[in-house]
C-alpha cells in the first residue's frame, strides 16, 4: 500500500514527482481550488494553464500539465472537483476522496506525489488520505507479469495548525483503507481458492492477529445446532458450509451491534441454475460477509468503544445429486420451516439462520449485508445500495452511509407483498412475487428478526462489484462496498448515538433527480 504522510510545506517547495491540484468549475472557467493558490502569481499561471489545456474541472477529469514557474521541479496533475461551492473550501468529503483516488490511480508508478487539494479541516484531510489509499489499490495475486506499482509515497499538504490532528486523521484513514482493501481482496479471490473452509480460516487468522474472539461452526456443529438454511444451501457442494462469529468487545462499550453477512463463496444458482452470462462473477456473492469481517476488524483497530459482533454465513451453492431441490422444506435455526421454491434464492436462507443466532445475543441493533437480488440492482443500478428495515434504524443507517460517502437509498417493505411468501406446506416460502423481488427478499428476512429489535437490511448487489472501468477511488472488481458505512455506524454508536433513537437528520423521502423507490419488474432471484 502507498505510504501516506502529511506536511505543512508550501506547494511550491513540496518535494514530489507530481503536484496534484484540485480544479473547480466556475461560470468564468476552471480555476485552481488548492493550497497552491496562496501565491497569487502561481494561481494566475495555473488558471492560464488550465484554460490553455482545455480543463473543465468536471468530476473524474485528470489532466497532466507542465509545472508553472512558481512551482519548479514538478509537473501538475489537475483533478476535477466539480462546481465551485459558495465557500471555496466547502467541497464535501466524498468529492475530495474521489479526486484523491483519481490522482492516485492516474499517477500509478510515480515515486512521490504531493496532494495539494483543499483539505483545510481534519475531516477533509482524512477524506483526501482515505481517497488516495483506496485509489492506489490493485489486485495482483494472480498476475505473472509485473503490473505498474501504486504510488510509493503520497503527501497531503495541510495548514500548519492542523499538523497534529492531521496525523491522527491519516492513521484513521489508513486503518479504514486497509480493511476496505481486505474486503476487496476477498471478493476478488476466485472461488477455487476462497471457499467456506478457507474463508473461515482467513477470519481466524485475522482474529488472532488483532486479538478478537473467533468461533467457527463446521458442518457437524451446524447439523447438531439445527442450522437448516446454511446446511441446505451448502449440501450440493463438496466444500461444506461454515458459520463464523468474530467479536470486538470494548470495556467502555454501552452498545452492541451485530453485523450479519451473506457469504456465498460461489453461486451457481443450484438446481435453479443461473443463465449463461450470469455465472462469471458469482465469486462476488460473499461480498456481504467480506464487508462484515472488515468492519469488525476496523472497529477493533480503531478502538471504538462499542461491542461489534460479526456473523459470516458461508456456503457454496452448487448443483449436484445431493443439492437442494425446488420443493424441499428446510427446518431453519430456531425451528421455523421454509419451502424452497427457487434454489437461486439462497442468500436469504443462510442469512435467516445467522440472523436468528445473532439475535439470541440480544444486540441493540442488527444489520445484514448481502448481494441479495437482481431486482434491487435493476432498480438502483450499480452505484447505489438499498436499505430496508424499521424506519427509525433504517434512517440511521442511511445517515451513516451518507457521512461515510457511500450512496444508499431507502426502500419500503410493503405489507401487501408479504402474502406472496405464504407456503402451502411450510411456515413460509423462500420465493414470492417477482415484481418487487428485492422488497420481497427483505420481507422474508424480517420474519427472522425478533419484534422490537432495530434492524436494517443492506442489499449491495449493484455496487459491490464494479464490472466496468475504475473511477474515483473505486477499482474494477470488488469495491469493499458497505465497509465504510458499517464502520461509521459503529463509530456513531461508540459516540453515544443509540440505534433505537431517530437520527439527528433523517434521510428525506425520494425526490427529483434521485433514484426511485419504486419496484422494478425484475426477477426476485438472487443477484445476477
Residue pairs with C-beta under 8 A, 6 or more apart in sequence:
1 133
1 136
1 137
1 150
1 174
1 177
1 178
1 181
2 104
2 132
2 133
2 136
2 150
2 151
2 152
2 153
2 154
3 152
3 153
3 154
4 129
4 132
4 133
4 153
4 154
4 155
4 156
4 170
4 173
4 174
5 153
5 154
5 155
5 156
5 170
6 125
6 129
6 155
6 156
6 157
6 158
6 163
6 166
6 167
6 170
7 14
7 114
7 155
7 156
7 157
7 158
8 157
8 158
8 159
8 160
8 163
9 15
9 157
10 35
10 38
10 39
10 157
11 19
11 21
11 34
11 35
11 36
11 38
11 42
11 71
11 114
11 116
11 157
12 36
12 39
12 42
12 70
12 71
12 72
14 74
14 114
14 116
14 155
14 157
15 112
15 114
16 74
16 112
16 113
16 114
16 155
17 74
17 110
17 111
17 112
17 113
18 74
18 75
18 76
18 77
18 107
18 110
18 112
18 113
18 114
19 36
19 67
19 71
19 74
19 75
19 76
19 77
19 113
19 114
19 116
20 76
20 77
20 79
20 100
20 103
20 107
20 113
20 114
20 115
20 116
20 117
21 32
21 33
21 34
21 36
21 46
21 76
21 77
21 78
21 79
21 116
21 117
22 32
22 33
22 34
22 78
22 79
22 80
22 81
22 91
22 96
22 99
22 116
22 117
22 118
23 30
23 31
23 32
23 33
23 50
23 55
23 56
23 57
23 61
23 63
23 78
23 79
23 80
23 81
24 30
24 31
24 32
24 33
24 57
24 81
24 82
24 83
24 84
24 88
25 56
25 57
25 58
25 80
25 81
25 82
25 83
25 84
26 57
26 83
26 84
29 47
29 50
29 51
30 47
30 50
30 51
30 55
30 56
30 57
30 78
31 43
31 47
31 50
31 57
31 84
32 43
32 46
32 47
32 50
32 78
33 81
33 84
33 88
33 91
33 117
33 118
34 116
34 117
34 118
35 116
35 117
35 118
35 157
36 42
36 43
36 46
36 71
36 116
37 43
37 46
39 70
41 70
42 68
42 70
42 71
45 68
45 69
45 70
46 65
46 68
46 76
46 78
49 65
49 66
49 68
49 76
50 57
50 63
50 65
50 78
53 63
53 65
53 78
54 63
55 61
55 63
55 78
55 80
56 80
57 80
57 81
57 82
57 83
58 80
58 82
59 80
59 81
59 82
59 95
59 98
59 99
59 472
60 80
60 98
60 102
60 471
60 472
61 78
61 79
61 80
62 77
62 78
62 79
62 80
62 102
62 103
62 106
63 77
63 78
63 79
64 75
64 76
64 77
64 78
65 75
65 76
65 77
65 78
66 75
66 76
67 73
67 74
67 75
67 76
68 76
74 114
77 103
77 106
77 107
77 113
79 99
79 100
79 102
79 103
79 106
79 117
80 99
81 91
81 95
81 96
81 99
81 117
81 118
82 91
82 95
85 91
88 118
89 118
89 120
89 121
89 124
91 118
91 124
93 123
93 124
93 126
93 127
93 405
94 127
94 405
96 117
96 118
96 119
96 124
96 127
96 128
96 131
97 127
97 128
97 130
97 131
97 134
97 405
97 472
97 473
98 131
98 471
98 472
98 473
99 117
99 128
99 131
99 472
100 115
100 117
100 127
100 128
100 129
100 130
100 131
100 132
100 135
100 473
101 131
101 132
101 134
101 135
101 472
101 473
101 474
102 135
102 471
102 472
102 473
103 113
103 115
103 132
103 135
104 113
104 131
104 132
104 133
104 134
104 135
104 136
104 150
104 151
104 154
104 473
105 135
105 136
105 470
105 473
105 475
107 113
107 151
108 136
108 138
108 148
108 149
108 150
108 151
109 148
109 149
109 151
110 151
110 152
111 151
111 152
111 153
112 151
112 152
112 153
112 154
112 155
113 151
113 153
113 154
113 155
114 154
114 155
114 157
115 128
115 132
115 154
115 155
115 156
115 157
116 157
117 124
117 128
117 156
117 157
118 124
119 125
119 127
119 128
119 156
119 157
119 158
120 158
120 159
120 162
121 162
122 162
122 165
122 166
122 168
122 169
123 169
125 156
125 158
125 162
125 165
125 166
125 169
125 170
126 169
126 170
126 172
126 173
127 405
128 156
129 156
129 169
129 170
129 173
129 174
130 173
130 176
130 177
130 473
131 472
131 473
132 151
132 154
132 156
132 473
133 173
133 174
133 177
133 178
133 181
134 177
134 180
134 181
134 473
134 474
134 480
135 472
135 473
136 150
136 151
136 154
137 150
137 181
137 184
137 475
138 147
138 150
138 475
139 184
139 185
139 188
139 475
139 477
139 478
140 147
141 185
141 188
141 189
142 190
156 166
156 170
158 166
172 302
175 298
175 301
175 302
176 298
176 302
176 483
176 484
176 487
179 294
179 295
179 297
179 298
179 301
179 480
179 483
179 487
180 294
180 480
180 483
180 484
181 480
182 206
182 290
182 293
182 294
182 297
182 480
183 287
183 290
183 291
183 293
183 294
183 478
183 480
183 483
184 290
184 475
184 477
184 478
184 479
184 480
185 478
186 194
186 199
186 202
186 286
186 290
186 293
186 478
187 283
187 284
187 286
187 287
187 290
187 464
187 465
187 477
187 478
187 479
187 480
188 283
188 477
188 478
189 283
190 283
191 265
191 266
191 282
191 283
191 316
194 202
194 265
194 283
194 286
195 239
195 265
195 266
195 316
196 234
196 239
196 240
196 241
196 242
196 263
196 265
196 314
196 315
196 316
197 218
197 239
197 240
197 242
199 242
199 244
199 263
199 265
199 286
199 289
199 312
199 314
200 216
200 242
200 244
200 312
200 314
203 214
203 216
203 244
203 246
203 293
203 312
204 214
204 216
206 212
206 246
206 293
206 297
207 213
207 214
207 246
208 214
210 297
210 300
210 301
211 300
212 246
212 247
212 248
212 296
212 297
212 300
213 245
213 246
213 247
213 249
214 244
214 245
214 246
214 247
215 244
215 245
216 242
216 243
216 244
216 245
217 225
217 227
217 242
217 243
217 244
218 240
218 242
219 231
219 234
219 240
219 241
219 242
222 230
222 231
222 241
222 242
222 243
223 231
225 333
226 331
226 332
226 333
226 334
226 335
227 243
227 332
227 333
227 353
227 357
228 330
228 331
228 332
228 333
228 338
228 353
229 330
229 332
229 333
229 338
229 349
229 350
229 351
229 352
229 353
230 241
230 243
230 313
230 314
230 315
230 333
230 349
230 350
230 353
230 354
231 241
232 324
232 328
232 330
232 340
232 349
233 241
233 264
233 270
233 315
233 317
233 324
233 343
233 346
233 349
233 350
234 240
234 241
234 315
234 316
234 317
235 322
235 323
235 324
236 270
236 271
236 317
236 318
236 319
236 320
236 322
236 323
236 324
237 315
237 316
237 317
237 318
237 320
238 318
239 265
239 316
241 313
241 314
241 315
241 316
241 350
242 312
242 314
242 315
243 311
243 312
243 313
243 314
243 353
243 354
243 357
244 310
244 311
244 312
244 314
245 309
245 310
245 311
245 312
246 293
246 296
246 297
246 309
246 310
246 312
247 296
247 307
247 308
247 309
247 310
248 296
248 297
248 299
248 300
248 304
248 306
248 307
248 308
248 309
249 307
250 303
250 304
250 305
250 306
250 307
250 494
252 305
253 305
253 306
253 307
253 494
254 305
254 496
255 306
255 307
255 364
255 365
255 493
255 494
255 498
255 499
256 306
256 307
256 308
256 309
256 361
256 362
256 363
256 364
257 306
257 307
257 308
257 309
257 363
257 364
257 365
257 366
257 367
257 489
257 490
257 493
257 499
258 308
258 309
258 310
258 311
258 358
258 359
258 361
258 363
258 365
258 366
258 367
259 292
259 295
259 296
259 308
259 309
259 310
259 311
259 367
259 368
259 369
259 486
260 292
260 310
260 311
260 313
260 351
260 354
260 355
260 358
260 366
260 367
260 368
260 369
261 286
261 288
261 289
261 290
261 291
261 292
261 293
261 310
261 311
261 312
261 313
261 368
261 369
261 370
262 285
262 286
262 287
262 288
262 289
262 313
262 347
262 350
262 351
262 368
262 369
262 370
262 371
262 372
263 286
263 288
263 289
263 290
263 312
263 313
263 314
263 315
263 350
264 282
264 285
264 286
264 314
264 315
264 316
264 317
264 346
264 347
264 350
265 283
265 285
265 286
265 314
265 315
265 316
266 282
266 283
266 285
266 316
266 317
266 318
267 274
267 282
267 285
267 317
267 344
267 346
267 347
267 526
267 527
268 274
268 279
268 282
268 317
268 318
268 319
269 278
269 279
269 317
269 319
269 343
269 344
269 525
269 526
270 317
270 318
270 319
270 323
270 324
270 343
270 344
270 346
271 319
271 323
271 324
271 325
271 326
271 343
272 326
272 342
272 343
272 344
272 345
272 525
273 319
273 344
274 282
274 344
274 528
275 528
278 528
281 465
281 467
284 371
284 464
284 465
284 478
285 317
285 347
285 371
285 526
285 527
286 314
287 369
287 370
287 371
287 460
287 464
287 465
287 478
287 481
287 482
288 368
288 369
288 370
288 371
288 372
288 458
288 460
288 464
288 482
289 312
289 313
289 314
289 369
290 478
290 480
291 369
291 460
291 480
291 481
291 482
291 483
291 486
292 310
292 311
292 312
292 369
292 486
293 310
293 312
294 480
294 483
295 308
295 310
295 482
295 483
295 486
295 487
295 490
296 308
296 309
296 310
298 483
298 487
298 490
299 306
299 308
299 487
299 490
299 491
300 308
302 487
302 491
304 490
304 491
304 493
304 494
305 494
306 490
306 491
306 493
306 494
308 490
309 358
309 361
309 363
311 354
311 357
311 358
312 354
313 350
313 351
313 353
313 354
314 350
315 346
315 350
317 343
317 344
317 346
323 343
324 330
324 340
324 343
324 346
325 340
325 343
326 340
326 341
326 342
326 343
327 339
327 340
327 341
328 339
328 340
329 337
329 338
329 339
329 340
329 425
329 426
330 337
330 338
330 340
330 349
331 337
332 338
332 349
332 352
332 353
332 356
332 448
333 352
333 353
333 356
333 357
334 356
334 448
336 427
336 428
336 447
336 448
337 426
337 427
337 428
338 349
338 352
338 423
338 426
338 427
338 428
338 429
338 430
339 423
339 424
339 425
339 426
339 428
339 429
339 430
340 349
340 429
340 430
340 431
341 429
341 430
341 431
342 430
342 431
342 525
344 525
344 526
345 430
345 431
345 441
345 524
345 525
345 526
346 526
347 370
347 371
347 372
347 526
347 527
348 370
348 372
348 430
348 441
348 444
348 445
348 526
349 430
351 368
351 370
351 445
351 448
352 444
352 445
352 447
352 448
354 368
355 366
355 368
355 445
355 448
355 449
356 448
358 366
359 366
359 448
359 449
359 450
359 453
363 453
364 454
364 493
364 498
364 499
364 500
365 393
365 453
365 454
365 455
365 456
365 493
365 499
365 500
366 449
366 453
366 454
366 455
366 456
367 397
367 455
367 456
367 457
367 458
367 486
367 489
368 445
368 455
368 456
368 457
368 458
369 458
369 460
369 482
369 486
370 457
370 458
370 459
370 460
370 461
371 459
371 460
371 461
371 464
371 465
371 526
371 527
372 438
372 441
372 457
372 459
372 460
372 461
372 526
372 527
373 437
373 438
373 441
373 459
373 461
373 522
373 524
373 525
373 526
373 527
374 437
374 461
374 522
374 523
374 524
374 525
374 526
374 527
374 528
375 434
375 436
375 437
375 438
375 439
375 441
375 519
375 520
375 522
375 523
375 524
376 385
376 386
376 411
376 438
376 459
376 461
376 462
377 461
377 462
377 522
377 527
377 528
378 520
378 522
379 386
379 411
379 438
379 515
379 516
379 518
379 519
379 520
379 522
380 386
380 409
380 462
380 515
381 462
381 515
382 462
382 463
382 466
382 467
382 468
383 407
383 462
383 463
384 407
384 408
384 409
384 462
384 463
384 515
385 401
385 406
385 407
385 408
385 409
385 458
385 459
385 460
385 461
385 462
385 463
385 464
385 481
385 482
386 408
386 409
386 410
386 411
386 438
386 457
386 458
386 459
387 394
387 397
387 398
387 401
387 408
387 409
387 410
387 411
387 456
387 457
387 458
388 394
388 410
388 411
388 412
388 413
388 439
388 442
388 456
388 457
388 459
389 397
389 413
389 442
389 446
389 454
389 455
389 456
389 457
390 454
390 455
390 456
392 454
392 500
392 501
392 502
393 454
393 455
393 456
393 499
393 500
394 410
394 456
395 410
395 502
395 503
395 506
395 507
396 454
396 456
396 489
396 492
396 497
396 499
396 501
396 502
396 503
397 408
397 456
397 458
397 485
397 489
398 408
398 409
398 410
398 503
398 506
398 507
399 503
399 504
399 505
399 506
399 507
400 485
400 486
400 488
400 489
400 492
401 407
401 408
401 485
401 488
402 408
402 507
403 488
404 484
404 485
404 487
404 488
405 484
406 463
406 481
406 482
406 484
406 485
407 463
408 458
408 485
409 510
409 514
409 515
409 517
410 507
410 509
410 510
410 517
411 438
411 439
411 442
411 459
411 517
412 439
412 517
413 439
413 442
413 443
413 446
414 436
414 439
414 443
417 432
417 433
417 436
417 439
417 440
417 443
418 443
420 432
420 433
420 440
421 428
421 429
421 430
421 431
421 432
421 440
421 443
421 444
421 447
422 428
422 429
423 429
428 444
428 447
430 444
431 440
431 524
431 525
432 440
432 443
432 444
432 524
433 440
433 524
434 521
434 522
434 523
434 524
435 519
435 521
436 519
436 524
437 519
437 522
437 523
437 524
437 525
438 459
438 461
438 519
438 522
438 524
439 519
440 524
441 459
441 524
441 526
442 457
442 459
445 457
446 455
446 457
449 455
454 499
454 500
458 482
458 485
460 481
460 482
461 527
463 479
463 481
464 478
464 479
464 481
464 482
465 477
465 478
465 479
466 474
466 475
466 476
466 477
466 479
467 476
468 476
469 476
470 476
493 499
497 503
509 517
510 516
510 517
